[in-house]
Amino acid sequence: MVNDFSMDDATQALEDWAESQLIAENLKYKKRKDKYSTLYFFQYLNALSKLTAIKPRTVSLSSSFAVSDENQAGFVNLVACIESGGDINPYQNKTTIQGNFLDGMYNDFGIKHFHLGAQQENGSDYIERTGEVALAIITDDEVFFIISKMHGIGFEDVWYEPDVLEILHSERPDLIEHSKVEYLEIKGDPTTVHEIKSFRDIGAIKPIILQDGTAYEPYNGGKSISGHPYEHTVLYTYNIRLIQKEADDILAPFKNDTSKTATLKVLKLAVDYNNRVTGVEFKLEVDDGK
């Protein structure tokens, strides 16, 4: 006889691992109160996606990029940090390490923003905050600065303005080529800030139409209604099914043995660089009734 290892057991195993990672990597997250709360696994992947891996990268600028004299020193420091392989996460938003905060501009446009303070903020690990921020798209070996803009009170639309995509489309289409709509004719007027904001706010997906009629889908491949990228949902499903299969394989010999009771618990998950489960360590308890 087998005490079934359920899908809930597999989910709990993955959730226990994800919460331990959030704690170990000093990432902020929202405690789950019920089954409708955001999974720790999604919060962990969300925080990781917003952080920038520490490694040297080349820096390039669009023809539209310029920084005010006031923030020139801070930008020079940022470029030096990028090229030397320093940690540029302190230049990013403080919500970067918050697993429960979704960055709509990054998820939809693939763009991160950097503050341009010239020195570290008092009592903080972050660079001083500035009204002007530099918007950039980051690859494994390059940071391409698109434009600098003011943000904050009075500049709330900065996260929705499609001019950043216009610049990328014109000057560096290779950076967003994967999200270009190729095999479907999409007609309509150029997408407005209001439309982008409205669709993002309700978790809906709508291709963004540029001035020349070219359309782009979300940079990160779309999202669920919760706002989390589809790729995170796919990875979650893969991991749960793998854990479940491993458990079923171990318990198979006991399925028809009524003289024994087998119970399985997950002790540890082996997870690769892409957060894909590669192995499961179980504890098997067998009670023969004696």
C-alpha positions as CSV (number, residue, x, y, z in Angstrom):
1,M,0.0,0.0,0.0
2,V,1.2,3.5,-0.8
3,N,0.6,6.7,0.9
4,D,0.2,8.8,-2.3
5,F,2.8,11.4,-3.1
6,S,0.4,14.1,-4.5
7,M,0.8,17.1,-6.7
8,D,0.5,19.2,-3.5
9,D,3.5,17.4,-2.1
10,A,5.5,18.1,-5.2
11,T,4.4,21.8,-5.0
12,Q,5.3,22.1,-1.3
13,A,8.8,20.6,-2.0
14,L,9.4,23.2,-4.7
15,E,8.0,26.0,-2.6
16,D,10.2,25.0,0.4
17,W,13.3,25.1,-1.9
18,A,12.3,28.5,-3.4
19,E,11.7,30.1,0.1
20,S,15.1,28.8,1.3
21,Q,16.7,30.4,-1.8
22,L,15.0,33.8,-1.2
23,I,16.3,33.7,2.4
24,A,19.8,32.6,1.5
25,E,20.2,35.2,-1.2
26,N,18.8,38.0,1.0
27,L,15.9,38.7,-1.3
28,K,12.7,40.2,-0.1
29,Y,9.4,38.4,-0.6
30,K,5.8,38.4,0.6
31,K,4.8,35.6,2.9
32,R,2.1,33.4,1.6
33,K,-1.2,33.4,3.5
34,D,-3.3,31.1,1.4
35,K,-3.3,29.1,-1.8
36,Y,-4.1,32.3,-3.8
37,S,-0.9,34.1,-2.7
38,T,2.0,34.4,-5.1
39,L,4.1,31.3,-5.1
40,Y,7.6,31.6,-3.6
41,F,9.0,30.0,-6.8
42,F,7.5,32.8,-8.9
43,Q,8.8,35.4,-6.5
44,Y,12.3,34.0,-6.6
45,L,12.4,33.8,-10.4
46,N,11.0,37.4,-10.6
47,A,13.7,38.8,-8.3
48,L,16.4,36.9,-10.2
49,S,15.3,38.2,-13.5
50,K,15.5,41.8,-12.4
51,L,19.0,41.5,-11.0
52,T,21.9,42.0,-13.3
53,A,24.6,39.3,-13.3
54,I,28.0,40.6,-12.3
55,K,30.4,40.5,-15.2
56,P,32.3,42.9,-17.6
57,R,30.2,44.2,-20.5
58,T,30.8,46.7,-23.2
59,V,28.8,49.9,-23.2
60,S,27.2,51.5,-26.3
61,L,24.9,54.5,-26.6
62,S,22.0,55.4,-29.0
63,S,22.2,58.6,-30.9
64,S,19.4,59.9,-28.6
65,F,21.2,59.2,-25.4
66,A,22.4,62.1,-23.3
67,V,22.8,62.8,-19.6
68,S,22.4,66.2,-17.9
69,D,25.6,67.9,-16.7
70,E,24.3,67.4,-13.1
71,N,24.4,63.6,-13.4
72,Q,27.4,63.3,-15.8
73,A,29.8,62.2,-13.0
74,G,27.4,59.5,-11.8
75,F,27.0,58.2,-15.4
76,V,30.8,58.0,-15.9
77,N,31.0,56.0,-12.6
78,L,28.2,53.7,-13.9
79,V,30.0,53.1,-17.2
80,A,33.3,52.3,-15.4
81,C,31.5,49.9,-13.1
82,I,29.9,48.1,-16.1
83,E,33.1,47.8,-18.1
84,S,35.2,46.6,-15.1
85,G,32.7,43.9,-14.2
86,G,31.5,45.6,-11.0
87,D,28.1,45.1,-9.4
88,I,25.7,47.5,-11.0
89,N,22.6,46.4,-9.1
90,P,23.0,49.2,-6.6
91,Y,22.3,51.6,-9.4
92,Q,19.0,49.9,-10.1
93,N,15.6,50.3,-8.4
94,K,15.4,49.2,-4.8
95,T,12.4,47.0,-5.7
96,T,14.8,44.9,-7.8
97,I,15.3,42.5,-4.9
98,Q,11.6,42.3,-4.0
99,G,10.2,39.1,-5.3
100,N,6.6,40.2,-5.2
101,F,7.2,43.4,-7.2
102,L,6.7,43.0,-10.9
103,D,8.6,45.4,-13.2
104,G,6.2,46.0,-16.1
105,M,8.8,48.0,-18.2
106,Y,11.3,45.2,-17.9
107,N,8.8,42.4,-18.5
108,D,7.2,44.1,-21.5
109,F,10.1,46.1,-23.0
110,G,13.2,44.3,-21.7
111,I,14.5,47.6,-20.4
112,K,16.0,48.3,-17.0
113,H,16.6,51.8,-15.5
114,F,19.6,53.1,-13.6
115,H,20.0,55.9,-11.1
116,L,22.8,58.3,-11.7
117,G,24.0,59.3,-8.3
118,A,27.7,60.0,-8.0
119,Q,28.1,58.4,-4.6
120,Q,26.6,55.8,-2.3
121,E,23.4,56.7,-0.4
122,N,23.9,57.3,3.3
123,G,23.0,54.1,5.3
124,S,22.3,52.2,2.2
125,D,23.9,49.8,-0.2
126,Y,22.5,51.8,-3.1
127,I,23.8,54.6,-5.2
128,E,22.1,58.0,-4.5
129,R,18.7,58.2,-6.1
130,T,18.2,60.7,-9.0
131,G,15.2,62.1,-10.8
132,E,16.9,61.4,-14.1
133,V,17.4,57.7,-14.9
134,A,19.2,56.0,-17.7
135,L,17.2,53.4,-19.6
136,A,19.1,50.5,-21.0
137,I,18.8,47.0,-22.4
138,I,21.3,44.5,-21.2
139,T,22.6,41.3,-22.9
140,D,25.2,38.9,-21.6
141,D,28.0,41.0,-23.0
142,E,26.6,44.5,-23.6
143,V,24.7,47.4,-22.0
144,F,23.0,49.6,-24.6
145,F,21.8,52.9,-23.2
146,I,18.7,54.0,-25.1
147,I,17.7,57.4,-23.5
148,S,17.7,59.2,-20.2
149,K,14.4,60.4,-18.7
150,M,13.0,62.0,-15.6
151,H,10.8,59.8,-13.4
152,G,8.8,60.3,-10.3
153,I,5.9,62.7,-9.6
154,G,4.8,64.4,-12.8
155,F,6.6,61.8,-15.0
156,E,4.5,58.7,-14.3
157,D,4.2,57.7,-17.9
158,V,7.9,57.1,-18.4
159,W,7.5,53.3,-17.9
160,Y,4.9,53.1,-20.7
161,E,6.3,55.4,-23.4
162,P,7.0,53.5,-26.7
163,D,9.7,55.9,-27.9
164,V,12.3,53.5,-26.3
165,L,11.1,50.8,-28.7
166,E,11.2,53.2,-31.6
167,I,14.9,53.9,-30.9
168,L,15.7,50.2,-30.5
169,H,13.8,49.4,-33.7
170,S,15.7,52.1,-35.6
171,E,19.2,51.7,-34.2
172,R,19.5,48.2,-32.6
173,P,16.7,46.0,-34.0
174,D,18.9,43.0,-33.2
175,L,18.3,43.5,-29.5
176,I,14.5,43.0,-29.8
177,E,14.3,40.9,-33.0
178,H,13.1,37.9,-31.0
179,S,9.9,39.7,-30.1
180,K,9.1,41.2,-33.5
181,V,5.8,40.0,-35.0
182,E,6.7,38.3,-38.2
183,Y,4.1,35.9,-39.4
184,L,0.9,37.7,-38.5
185,E,-0.3,40.9,-40.1
186,I,-1.3,43.4,-37.4
187,K,-3.1,46.6,-38.5
188,G,-3.9,49.7,-36.6
189,D,-2.6,53.0,-35.5
190,P,0.6,53.3,-33.5
191,T,0.1,52.2,-29.9
192,T,-0.4,55.0,-27.4
193,V,0.9,55.4,-23.9
194,H,-2.7,55.1,-22.6
195,E,-3.2,51.8,-24.4
196,I,0.1,50.3,-23.1
197,K,-0.8,51.4,-19.6
198,S,-4.3,50.1,-19.7
199,F,-3.4,46.7,-21.0
200,R,-0.4,46.3,-18.6
201,D,-2.5,47.3,-15.6
202,I,-5.1,44.5,-16.3
203,G,-2.4,41.9,-17.1
204,A,-3.4,41.7,-20.8
205,I,-1.2,41.3,-23.8
206,K,-1.3,43.5,-26.8
207,P,1.4,43.9,-29.5
208,I,2.8,47.4,-29.6
209,I,2.6,49.0,-33.1
210,L,5.3,51.5,-33.9
211,Q,5.1,54.5,-36.3
212,D,6.2,52.5,-39.3
213,G,3.6,49.7,-38.6
214,T,6.1,47.2,-37.2
215,A,4.6,45.4,-34.2
216,Y,6.4,43.9,-31.2
217,E,5.2,41.4,-28.6
218,P,6.4,41.5,-25.0
219,Y,10.1,41.2,-24.7
220,N,10.0,38.3,-22.2
221,G,7.5,36.2,-24.2
222,G,4.2,37.3,-22.7
223,K,2.8,36.8,-19.2
224,S,0.0,35.2,-17.3
225,I,-2.9,37.2,-16.0
226,S,-1.0,37.5,-12.7
227,G,1.7,39.4,-14.5
228,H,4.4,36.8,-14.3
229,P,6.2,35.8,-17.5
230,Y,4.9,32.6,-19.2
231,E,8.4,31.2,-19.1
232,H,8.2,31.1,-15.3
233,T,4.9,29.2,-15.4
234,V,6.4,26.7,-17.9
235,L,9.4,26.1,-15.7
236,Y,7.2,25.7,-12.6
237,T,5.1,23.1,-14.4
238,Y,8.2,21.2,-15.6
239,N,9.6,21.1,-12.1
240,I,6.4,19.9,-10.5
241,R,6.0,17.1,-13.1
242,L,9.6,16.0,-12.7
243,I,9.3,15.8,-8.9
244,Q,6.1,13.9,-9.3
245,K,7.5,11.4,-11.8
246,E,10.6,10.7,-9.6
247,A,8.3,10.0,-6.7
248,D,6.0,7.7,-8.8
249,D,9.0,5.7,-10.0
250,I,10.2,5.1,-6.4
251,L,6.8,4.2,-5.1
252,A,5.9,1.9,-8.1
253,P,7.2,-1.4,-6.5
254,F,4.9,-0.8,-3.5
255,K,1.7,-0.1,-5.4
256,N,0.4,-3.7,-5.3
257,D,2.1,-4.8,-2.0
258,T,-0.7,-4.6,0.6
259,S,1.6,-6.0,3.3
260,K,3.6,-2.8,3.5
261,T,2.9,0.9,3.7
262,A,5.3,3.2,1.8
263,T,5.6,7.0,2.5
264,L,7.8,9.4,0.6
265,K,9.1,12.8,1.7
266,V,11.3,15.2,-0.3
267,L,14.6,16.0,1.5
268,K,16.4,18.1,-1.1
269,L,16.2,19.3,-4.7
270,A,19.1,19.6,-7.1
271,V,18.5,22.6,-9.3
272,D,20.7,23.9,-12.2
273,Y,21.7,27.4,-13.2
274,N,18.4,27.9,-15.0
275,N,16.4,26.9,-11.9
276,R,15.4,23.7,-13.5
277,V,15.1,20.7,-11.2
278,T,17.7,18.0,-12.1
279,G,17.3,15.6,-9.3
280,V,15.3,14.9,-6.1
281,E,16.5,13.4,-2.9
282,F,13.7,11.5,-1.1
283,K,13.3,9.8,2.2
284,L,11.4,6.6,1.8
285,E,9.7,5.1,4.9
286,V,8.4,1.6,4.7
287,D,6.2,0.1,7.4
288,D,5.6,-3.6,7.2
289,G,3.2,-3.6,10.2
290,K,5.6,-5.4,12.5
